Amino acid sequence: MLSEEILFVLNDIDDGMLEAVSRRLRYRYKKTQARAGRLSRRAVLLAAAIAAFLALSAVAYAANLWGIREMFNNPNRTLPEAAEGLIAAQDESAQQNGLSCQVTESLCDATRILLTVTVTGDEGHILVPQDAMPEDTLGNIGRDGQETLAEYAARQGKELLFIGASLTLSGPGGPENITQGVQTRCISDSEMALLIEADRPAMASLDGAVCLITSLEEGAEMPERLELPVALTEAASEAEMVFVPEDPDAVPGIQVGEAAVTVSPLGVSATWPETVVDEEAYYNIMKIDFEELTDFEGSGSVLGDDGVWRNQISMGQGVVTDTLTVHYYDWDKKPIGDIVFRKK
């Protein structure tokens, strides 16, 4: 809405409603002169209402623009509609050496955690992702231009500051090994938004979760570390289902165990152990997909702290009833075997 349109709309509000708005905003009109009448009083209340409206709009705009929904969605995937209402606002923030960080939103279920963070730097630095290189172009980090990051920083008279983010969860034996990735949006020289997408290990606790922000100046040996405690709440899931493989040895190189399957607003999550029985055949496995699910996140065996390899997927879209069929493919994307799990 244009600013002049806002003025016209607010100007149509009667005095009684303006008085009510002013009370809700905890605004008190101070009459400084005896002749201050209806016009001046109304003008002050209008100004207060407009200021409050713009301030609230700016906050909502910033939260929505770089929140989980906007950072997660792209042409290849969309956050499930059922999960949108479970996004939790966060306000954990910290500052250090000119760097301001704030956790803005979180969303998690039994196996997946999404977390957005905004980072703001000082005028002397240009914020770039931690995996960027000085010889990368601006286009490589989503900014306009073909200059390298080093060239752009030199022209601006600033230093590159490489920003990273990760999530730490605790387990029975200490910090858990978490498979996670980070997406970044370089908003401007001094502003960056980050989306952390992390698998949640079965033994990990949400209590004591910490978002770690790292910042490394070009040429420095050790990054600065900034920790932000995060209060995470798990979205309600259906009761865990157990699926038993019809033939645990149906795929060359591995022997699979029972699969644990849960359904939440984020989608279908599944995890099952894989014992390597033939390393050469095992390393020939390139990817998996499902008969019943699409657009899932993750996959690929991860070695847990207990020494067991597990394949874990999350946010699968589809319906699982009595069977879950996993197709395995080699590096030529040719099928090498199927595991059919049946509900126990």
ZAMI-532559 format. One line per 8 residues: number of its first residue (from 1); their letters; for each residue z, x, y of N, C-alpha, C. Coordinates in pm, whole numbers. Layout:
N
NUM> A> Z,X,Y,Z,X,Y,Z,X,Y | ...
This chain:
344
1> MLSEEILF> 0,85,-119,0,0,0,0,88,124 | -82,60,220,-90,138,341,33,114,427 | 67,213,514,187,202,595,182,83,689 | 62,56,750,55,-59,840,71,-190,766 | 26,-196,640,46,-317,560,194,-339,531 | 265,-229,505,409,-239,483,477,-298,606 | 438,-250,724,497,-299,848,473,-449,865 | 351,-493,839,320,-634,853,405,-719,759
9> VLNDIDDG> 419,-673,634,496,-749,536,642,-758,578 | 702,-644,616,841,-643,655,865,-723,782 | 769,-724,871,785,-795,998,792,-946,976 | 738,-994,862,741,-1137,833,874,-1183,775 | 962,-1089,742,1091,-1124,685,1181,-1181,794 | 1249,-1293,763,1334,-1352,867,1462,-1272,885 | 1534,-1303,995,1651,-1224,1031,1760,-1231,925 | 1776,-1350,863,1881,-1365,763,1860,-1272,645
17> MLEAVSRR> 1734,-1262,600,1705,-1174,488,1724,-1027,527 | 1684,-992,648,1705,-855,695,1852,-819,698 | 1936,-914,741,2081,-891,742,2131,-866,600 | 2081,-946,504,2122,-930,365,2079,-795,311 | 1954,-756,345,1905,-625,301,1991,-513,357 | 2026,-527,486,2106,-420,549,2241,-407,482 | 2301,-520,441,2431,-513,373,2417,-447,237 | 2307,-481,163,2285,-420,32,2264,-270,44
25> LRYRYKKT> 2202,-227,156,2180,-84,179,2302,-16,239 | 2410,-95,260,2533,-44,321,2507,9,462 | 2412,-55,531,2382,-15,667,2459,-102,764 | 2525,-39,860,2601,-113,960,2539,-90,1097 | 2502,-199,1163,2441,-193,1295,2551,-175,1399 | 2537,-73,1481,2635,-47,1586,2579,-90,1719 | 2642,-186,1783,2595,-238,1911,2649,-150,2022 | 2562,-71,2082,2606,27,2180,2606,-26,2322
33> QARAGRLS> 2531,-133,2350,2526,-188,2484,2539,-339,2476 | 2597,-399,2577,2617,-543,2577,2486,-618,2576 | 2382,-560,2637,2257,-633,2643,2168,-610,2521 | 2218,-531,2425,2140,-511,2303,2131,-642,2229 | 2016,-701,2224,2001,-836,2171,1924,-839,2042 | 1864,-955,2016,1796,-979,1889,1685,-880,1864 | 1606,-846,1965,1491,-758,1944,1534,-620,1900 | 1632,-559,1971,1672,-423,1936,1742,-420,1800
41> RRAVLLAA> 1823,-523,1774,1893,-529,1645,1791,-540,1531 | 1693,-626,1548,1590,-644,1446,1511,-516,1426 | 1481,-448,1536,1404,-324,1526,1478,-219,1445 | 1610,-209,1468,1690,-110,1395,1696,-145,1248 | 1716,-275,1216,1722,-315,1076,1589,-295,1007 | 1479,-324,1077,1347,-299,1021,1328,-151,990 | 1369,-67,1084,1355,78,1063,1435,123,941 | 1557,69,926,1640,106,811,1577,60,681
49> AIAAFLAL> 1523,-64,681,1460,-116,561,1338,-34,523 | 1256,1,623,1136,81,596,1173,218,541 | 1274,282,601,1316,414,556,1365,409,411 | 1445,306,380,1495,293,243,1381,267,146 | 1285,181,186,1171,149,101,1089,274,71 | 1063,354,172,982,475,152,1056,577,68 | 1187,589,89,1265,685,11,1265,647,-137 | 1289,517,-165,1288,471,-303,1151,485,-366
57> SAVAYAAN> 1047,458,-288,911,471,-340,879,614,-375 | 925,708,-291,898,850,-317,966,895,-445 | 1091,849,-467,1163,886,-589,1092,830,-711 | 1054,700,-703,985,637,-816,852,704,-843 | 780,740,-737,651,804,-752,665,938,-823 | 763,1018,-779,781,1150,-841,820,1138,-986 | 910,1042,-1019,954,1026,-1157,841,980,-1247 | 762,884,-1198,655,830,-1280,540,928,-1296
65> LWGIREMF> 511,1005,-1193,395,1093,-1196,411,1204,-1298 | 533,1256,-1313,553,1369,-1403,655,1338,-1512 | 663,1210,-1551,753,1172,-1658,688,1186,-1794 | 761,1146,-1899,714,1161,-2037,582,1089,-2059 | 574,964,-2012,453,885,-2037,330,955,-1982 | 339,997,-1858,222,1057,-1792,191,1196,-1847 | 292,1273,-1884,269,1406,-1938,219,1400,-2082 | 262,1299,-2157,227,1290,-2298,86,1235,-2319
73> NNPNRTLP> 51,1132,-2243,-77,1063,-2265,-196,1150,-2228 | -298,1144,-2311,-426,1208,-2280,-534,1130,-2356 | -661,1169,-2342,-767,1092,-2409,-752,1084,-2561 | -674,1175,-2621,-662,1177,-2767,-536,1112,-2821 | -441,1078,-2733,-318,1017,-2781,-251,939,-2669 | -168,841,-2710,-97,757,-2615,44,732,-2667 | 140,736,-2581,277,707,-2622,285,562,-2668 | 344,536,-2786,353,398,-2834,423,308,-2732
81> EAAEGLIA> 369,190,-2714,425,97,-2615,571,65,-2644 | 606,56,-2773,744,24,-2810,842,132,-2768 | 792,255,-2749,881,365,-2712,900,379,-2561 | 810,320,-2483,817,339,-2338,948,288,-2280 | 997,175,-2331,1121,120,-2278,1245,198,-2319 | 1232,296,-2407,1346,376,-2453,1354,511,-2385 | 1264,536,-2290,1270,662,-2215,1396,662,-2129 | 1475,766,-2142,1601,777,-2067,1585,870,-1948
89> AQDESAQQ> 1632,824,-1832,1630,909,-1713,1739,1015,-1725 | 1709,1136,-1680,1804,1247,-1682,1820,1302,-1540 | 1934,1361,-1513,1954,1417,-1379,2021,1554,-1382 | 2020,1619,-1499,2077,1753,-1507,1993,1849,-1422 | 2058,1928,-1339,1984,2020,-1252,2064,2147,-1232 | 1995,2252,-1192,2060,2380,-1165,1970,2463,-1075 | 2029,2558,-1007,1956,2648,-918,1998,2791,-945 | 1902,2880,-924,1932,3022,-944,1824,3107,-879
97> NGLSCQVT> 1863,3194,-788,1772,3288,-724,1647,3221,-668 | 1667,3110,-597,1554,3042,-533,1477,2949,-624 | 1520,2936,-751,1451,2849,-846,1536,2726,-871 | 1476,2606,-854,1546,2480,-879,1483,2412,-1000 | 1567,2367,-1094,1518,2304,-1217,1591,2172,-1238 | 1519,2071,-1284,1580,1943,-1314,1515,1880,-1436 | 1600,1838,-1531,1553,1759,-1644,1537,1616,-1595 | 1420,1556,-1615,1393,1425,-1557,1395,1310,-1656
105> ESLCDATR> 1341,1329,-1778,1338,1221,-1876,1350,1276,-2017 | 1400,1192,-2108,1410,1231,-2249,1381,1111,-2338 | 1339,1141,-2458,1311,1037,-2559,1318,1104,-2695 | 1397,1048,-2787,1404,1110,-2919,1435,1007,-3026 | 1393,1039,-3148,1430,959,-3264,1485,1054,-3369 | 1480,1015,-3495,1543,1096,-3599,1477,1231,-3620 | 1349,1243,-3584,1277,1368,-3614,1204,1430,-3495 | 1203,1365,-3379,1121,1414,-3267,1196,1400,-3136
113> ILLTVTVT> 1179,1498,-3048,1242,1496,-2916,1136,1529,-2811 | 1130,1447,-2706,1044,1471,-2591,1134,1487,-2468 | 1102,1585,-2385,1185,1615,-2268,1096,1666,-2155 | 1112,1608,-2035,1035,1656,-1920,1127,1727,-1821 | 1074,1832,-1760,1148,1915,-1665,1058,1943,-1545 | 1116,1944,-1426,1044,1988,-1307,1109,2116,-1256 | 1025,2209,-1213,1072,2338,-1163,1011,2362,-1026 | 1093,2401,-930,1048,2429,-794,1092,2570,-756
121> GDEGHILV> 999,2650,-706,1030,2786,-667,1033,2803,-515 | 1054,2925,-472,1058,2953,-328,917,2987,-279 | 905,3008,-149,774,3031,-88,714,3167,-122 | 793,3254,-181,744,3388,-211,680,3401,-348 | 680,3291,-426,629,3299,-563,527,3189,-591 | 439,3217,-688,346,3119,-742,385,3097,-887 | 423,2974,-920,468,2942,-1054,349,2924,-1148 | 354,2991,-1262,249,2981,-1363,314,2970,-1501
129> PQDAMPED> 245,2915,-1601,303,2904,-1736,334,3040,-1795 | 435,3044,-1883,478,3173,-1938,372,3240,-2025 | 277,3162,-2081,174,3222,-2164,47,3256,-2086 | 50,3238,-1954,-65,3275,-1871,-71,3426,-1853 | -190,3474,-1819,-211,3616,-1792,-261,3633,-1649 | -228,3744,-1583,-274,3764,-1446,-426,3756,-1432 | -499,3791,-1537,-646,3787,-1530,-704,3649,-1559 | -618,3551,-1598,-665,3413,-1614,-708,3357,-1479
137> TLGNIGRD> -802,3262,-1483,-843,3199,-1358,-752,3081,-1325 | -759,3037,-1201,-682,2919,-1160,-718,2799,-1246 | -846,2787,-1282,-888,2676,-1366,-820,2673,-1500 | -781,2790,-1552,-714,2797,-1682,-577,2731,-1681 | -516,2719,-1563,-383,2656,-1556,-390,2520,-1486 | -514,2467,-1474,-529,2334,-1418,-536,2327,-1268 | -549,2442,-1201,-563,2443,-1056,-710,2457,-1020 | -746,2422,-898,-883,2434,-852,-912,2578,-810
145> GQETLAEY> -1028,2629,-853,-1068,2763,-811,-1101,2852,-927 | -1180,2956,-901,-1222,3051,-1003,-1162,3189,-983 | -1078,3206,-883,-1010,3333,-865,-915,3356,-983 | -888,3481,-1012,-783,3509,-1111,-648,3482,-1045 | -547,3466,-1131,-413,3442,-1077,-366,3560,-992 | -401,3680,-1037,-362,3800,-961,-430,3803,-825 | -558,3770,-822,-632,3769,-695,-578,3662,-600 | -549,3546,-655,-499,3437,-573,-362,3472,-515
153> AARQGKEL> -274,3528,-599,-140,3566,-551,-149,3672,-443 | -238,3770,-462,-253,3876,-362,-303,3819,-230 | -396,3726,-238,-451,3667,-113,-345,3585,-41 | -253,3524,-118,-148,3445,-57,-28,3530,-13 | -29,3657,-54,85,3742,-22,209,3704,-101 | 190,3656,-226,301,3611,-308,301,3682,-443 | 410,3662,-518,422,3719,-651,411,3609,-756 | 353,3643,-871,347,3549,-983,484,3538,-1048
161> LFIGASLT> 524,3414,-1083,649,3392,-1154,617,3307,-1277 | 637,3365,-1395,600,3302,-1521,717,3217,-1571 | 690,3085,-1590,795,2988,-1623,779,2938,-1766 | 889,2936,-1838,890,2882,-1974,1005,2785,-1991 | 998,2704,-2095,1105,2608,-2124,1116,2589,-2274 | 1237,2566,-2322,1259,2541,-2464,1387,2460,-2480 | 1402,2403,-2599,1518,2320,-2630,1598,2387,-2741 | 1728,2387,-2725,1818,2444,-2826,1909,2336,-2880
169> LSGPGGPE> 1916,2326,-3013,2006,2233,-3080,2096,2310,-3175 | 2215,2260,-3196,2310,2326,-3285,2314,2259,-3420 | 2340,2339,-3523,2356,2289,-3658,2487,2338,-3715 | 2512,2315,-3842,2638,2358,-3904,2662,2508,-3895 | 2553,2586,-3899,2568,2730,-3897,2534,2795,-3765 | 2517,2716,-3659,2480,2771,-3529,2350,2710,-3480 | 2282,2777,-3387,2156,2723,-3332,2052,2702,-3440 | 1983,2588,-3436,1882,2554,-3535,1746,2611,-3495
177> NITQGVQT> 1667,2648,-3596,1530,2691,-3573,1444,2567,-3549 | 1387,2555,-3430,1314,2434,-3392,1167,2467,-3369 | 1081,2388,-3431,938,2396,-3402,910,2314,-3278 | 859,2376,-3174,839,2306,-3048,724,2366,-2970 | 672,2287,-2879,565,2331,-2791,590,2280,-2650 | 520,2339,-2553,540,2302,-2413,405,2279,-2347 | 393,2167,-2277,278,2141,-2192,320,2159,-2047 | 231,2210,-1964,265,2234,-1823,163,2168,-1732
185> RCISDSEM> 210,2132,-1612,124,2085,-1504,162,2165,-1379 | 71,2247,-1334,95,2325,-1211,56,2237,-1093 | 155,2179,-1027,132,2082,-921,88,2152,-793 | 154,2261,-761,121,2340,-642,169,2482,-667 | 158,2568,-567,204,2705,-584,350,2711,-630 | 433,2624,-576,577,2633,-600,633,2519,-684 | 547,2437,-745,595,2324,-824,526,2320,-960 | 607,2292,-1062,555,2282,-1198,633,2177,-1274
193> ALLIEADR> 561,2100,-1357,624,2004,-1448,598,2050,-1590 | 696,2031,-1678,684,2075,-1817,728,1964,-1912 | 657,1949,-2021,693,1856,-2127,721,1936,-2253 | 845,1928,-2302,883,1992,-2427,869,1889,-2539 | 797,1923,-2645,785,1839,-2763,841,1916,-2881 | 953,1869,-2935,1023,1945,-3038,1048,1861,-3162 | 1030,1924,-3279,1074,1862,-3403,1226,1873,-3409 | 1287,1772,-3464,1433,1771,-3476,1471,1797,-3621
201> PAMASLDG> 1526,1914,-3652,1564,1945,-3790,1668,1845,-3841 | 1665,1824,-3972,1752,1724,-4033,1900,1753,-4008 | 1938,1880,-4002,2079,1916,-3987,2119,1935,-3841 | 2025,1920,-3749,2055,1946,-3608,2132,1831,-3545 | 2222,1865,-3455,2301,1767,-3382,2249,1754,-3239 | 2254,1632,-3186,2215,1612,-3046,2325,1656,-2950 | 2448,1664,-3000,2558,1709,-2915,2540,1856,-2879 | 2558,1885,-2753,2545,2024,-2709,2403,2072,-2691
209> AVCLITSL> 2307,1978,-2682,2168,2018,-2659,2154,2088,-2524 | 2070,2190,-2520,2052,2269,-2399,1903,2292,-2374 | 1860,2267,-2251,1724,2301,-2209,1730,2437,-2141 | 1657,2533,-2193,1655,2668,-2138,1528,2690,-2057 | 1545,2727,-1931,1433,2761,-1844,1433,2912,-1822 | 1318,2975,-1847,1307,3119,-1824,1207,3143,-1713 | 1234,3247,-1634,1143,3287,-1525,1131,3438,-1527 | 1006,3485,-1524,980,3629,-1535,882,3670,-1426
217> EEGAEMPE> 925,3760,-1339,835,3813,-1237,738,3911,-1301 | 616,3914,-1248,516,4007,-1301,567,4150,-1289 | 563,4222,-1401,611,4360,-1404,755,4375,-1446 | 832,4264,-1445,972,4272,-1486,982,4278,-1638 | 1089,4337,-1688,1106,4353,-1833,1178,4236,-1896 | 1278,4181,-1828,1359,4074,-1884,1353,3951,-1795 | 1339,3832,-1856,1334,3710,-1776,1473,3667,-1732 | 1477,3593,-1622,1599,3524,-1582,1612,3399,-1668
225> RLELPVAL> 1735,3362,-1704,1759,3247,-1789,1845,3145,-1716 | 1807,3019,-1728,1881,2912,-1664,1900,2801,-1767 | 2026,2768,-1799,2055,2669,-1901,2098,2537,-1839 | 2039,2427,-1889,2074,2294,-1843,2118,2210,-1963 | 2247,2174,-1971,2291,2084,-2078,2218,1950,-2067 | 2183,1892,-2182,2109,1767,-2185,2181,1667,-2274 | 2202,1546,-2223,2263,1439,-2301,2151,1357,-2366 | 2135,1370,-2497,2028,1302,-2570,2084,1186,-2650
233> TEAASEAE> 2010,1075,-2650,2048,957,-2727,1934,921,-2822 | 1966,905,-2948,1863,876,-3048,1823,730,-3045 | 1692,706,-3041,1642,569,-3050,1668,515,-3190 | 1700,388,-3199,1732,328,-3328,1612,334,-3422 | 1638,374,-3546,1534,381,-3649,1571,287,-3763 | 1469,249,-3840,1496,174,-3962,1562,266,-4064 | 1621,207,-4164,1687,286,-4268,1588,382,-4333 | 1634,504,-4359,1547,603,-4421,1502,557,-4559
241> MVFVPEDP> 1374,575,-4589,1318,540,-4718,1287,668,-4796 | 1302,663,-4925,1273,777,-5012,1148,746,-5094 | 1052,841,-5093,928,826,-5169,918,941,-5269 | 883,907,-5392,877,1005,-5501,731,1038,-5531 | 696,1169,-5544,556,1205,-5575,519,1167,-5717 | 401,1106,-5734,354,1071,-5869,328,1197,-5951 | 267,1295,-5886,238,1423,-5951,274,1535,-5854 | 392,1596,-5869,437,1700,-5776,345,1822,-5771
249> DAVPGIQV> 261,1841,-5875,177,1961,-5884,29,1929,-5857 | 1,1819,-5791,-138,1776,-5773,-217,1865,-5677 | -149,1942,-5593,-217,2032,-5499,-194,2176,-5542 | -300,2255,-5564,-284,2394,-5608,-200,2475,-5508 | -107,2553,-5562,-28,2644,-5480,111,2594,-5447 | 135,2463,-5457,265,2410,-5419,314,2307,-5520 | 446,2288,-5516,509,2178,-5588,593,2103,-5487 | 569,1973,-5475,637,1896,-5371,753,1818,-5428
257> GEAAVTVS> 850,1790,-5339,966,1709,-5377,959,1572,-5312 | 1069,1501,-5315,1073,1367,-5259,1057,1369,-5107 | 992,1266,-5054,969,1256,-4910,1068,1158,-4850 | 1125,1196,-4735,1211,1107,-4658,1128,1049,-4544 | 1121,917,-4534,1035,849,-4437,1121,757,-4351 | 1103,765,-4220,1172,676,-4128,1070,615,-4031 | 1104,497,-3982,1019,428,-3885,1103,398,-3762 | 1052,437,-3645,1121,414,-3518,1018,370,-3416
265> PLGVSATW> 1061,335,-3293,964,299,-3190,862,409,-3160 | 897,533,-3190,803,643,-3170,696,647,-3278 | 720,583,-3391,623,584,-3499,688,620,-3632 | 604,661,-3727,650,696,-3861,672,847,-3870 | 788,884,-3922,819,1025,-3946,838,1047,-4095 | 796,1162,-4143,809,1193,-4285,831,1342,-4303 | 914,1378,-4398,935,1519,-4431,956,1532,-4581 | 901,1640,-4637,917,1664,-4781,916,1814,-4807
273> PETVVDEE> 990,1859,-4908,994,2002,-4941,871,2045,-5019 | 831,2170,-4998,719,2229,-5071,762,2365,-5127 | 758,2378,-5256,789,2504,-5321,659,2577,-5351 | 648,2701,-5305,526,2780,-5326,527,2835,-5468 | 424,2801,-5545,413,2849,-5684,295,2945,-5699 | 206,2949,-5600,92,3040,-5603,57,3072,-5457 | 94,3192,-5411,79,3226,-5270,-66,3222,-5224 | -157,3274,-5305,-299,3276,-5265,-351,3133,-5246
281> AYYNIMKI> -318,3046,-5341,-361,2906,-5329,-289,2836,-5213 | -164,2872,-5193,-86,2812,-5084,-148,2844,-4948 | -186,2970,-4928,-243,3010,-4800,-385,2957,-4781 | -440,2896,-4883,-572,2834,-4870,-562,2693,-4811 | -438,2642,-4799,-418,2509,-4740,-427,2521,-4587 | -517,2443,-4526,-536,2450,-4382,-475,2332,-4308 | -490,2212,-4361,-439,2095,-4290,-417,1981,-4387 | -350,1876,-4334,-331,1753,-4411,-365,1634,-4322
289> DFEELTDF> -395,1521,-4386,-396,1393,-4315,-351,1286,-4413 | -347,1163,-4365,-288,1055,-4444,-384,938,-4460 | -365,866,-4569,-441,745,-4591,-390,634,-4500 | -259,631,-4480,-196,519,-4409,-167,547,-4262 | -171,672,-4219,-128,706,-4083,-238,776,-4004 | -232,760,-3873,-322,831,-3782,-242,887,-3666 | -302,979,-3595,-245,1030,-3469,-102,1080,-3482 | -70,1143,-3594,64,1197,-3611,77,1333,-3543
297> EGSGSVLG> 202,1371,-3515,231,1501,-3455,288,1594,-3561 | 260,1722,-3545,316,1819,-3636,230,1840,-3759 | 291,1873,-3868,238,1909,-4001,229,2060,-4013 | 241,2105,-4133,248,2249,-4161,387,2282,-4208 | 398,2356,-4315,529,2388,-4372,606,2483,-4281 | 734,2452,-4263,824,2534,-4182,941,2575,-4269 | 976,2702,-4265,1088,2753,-4343,1218,2718,-4273 | 1301,2638,-4341,1429,2598,-4282,1534,2706,-4298
305> DDGVWRNQ> 1646,2687,-4228,1756,2783,-4237,1815,2788,-4378 | 1789,2684,-4458,1838,2683,-4596,1743,2751,-4693 | 1634,2809,-4641,1539,2880,-4726,1435,2793,-4792 | 1432,2665,-4757,1337,2571,-4817,1224,2543,-4720 | 1098,2550,-4770,982,2514,-4689,970,2362,-4685 | 949,2308,-4567,932,2163,-4553,812,2132,-4466 | 738,2031,-4507,630,1979,-4424,684,1858,-4350 | 668,1855,-4220,725,1746,-4141,623,1695,-4041
313> ISMGQGVV> 608,1563,-4036,522,1500,-3936,605,1394,-3864 | 563,1360,-3743,633,1258,-3666,534,1180,-3582 | 579,1066,-3531,501,982,-3441,370,936,-3504 | 369,920,-3637,251,868,-3704,231,721,-3672 | 108,684,-3645,77,545,-3612,10,479,-3732 | 70,370,-3776,20,301,-3894,134,229,-3964 | 106,178,-4082,205,102,-4159,219,164,-4297 | 344,195,-4331,373,247,-4465,447,139,-4542
321> TDTLTVHY> 395,103,-4658,459,0,-4741,519,64,-4867 | 444,61,-4977,495,116,-5103,443,256,-5134 | 339,299,-5063,282,432,-5092,259,509,-4963 | 261,640,-4977,223,732,-4870,134,838,-4935 | 7,841,-4895,-91,930,-4957,-126,1042,-4862 | -105,1167,-4908,-131,1285,-4825,-252,1358,-4880 | -354,1378,-4796,-473,1453,-4834,-459,1597,-4784 | -478,1694,-4872,-473,1836,-4837,-615,1893,-4830
329> YDWDKKPI> -638,1982,-4731,-772,2041,-4710,-761,2193,-4700 | -873,2261,-4738,-876,2406,-4726,-935,2445,-4591 | -956,2577,-4571,-1003,2628,-4441,-1147,2590,-4411 | -1219,2544,-4510,-1354,2491,-4487,-1350,2340,-4466 | -1228,2287,-4453,-1204,2144,-4432,-1254,2060,-4549 | -1251,2119,-4667,-1287,2048,-4788,-1159,2005,-4860 | -1156,1884,-4919,-1036,1837,-4988,-1004,1921,-5110 | -876,1952,-5128,-833,2030,-5245,-733,1956,-5331
337> GDIVFRKK> -686,1842,-5283,-592,1766,-5364,-519,1660,-5283 | -465,1561,-5352,-388,1453,-5289,-251,1442,-5352 | -152,1417,-5271,-19,1383,-5319,5,1236,-5286 | 31,1157,-5389,62,1015,-5369,212,996,-5390 | 280,959,-5282,422,928,-5290,439,776,-5308 | 532,738,-5395,563,595,-5413,709,568,-5376 | 728,456,-5308,862,421,-5263,957,407,-5380 | 1074,469,-5365,1173,472,-5473,1246,338,-5483
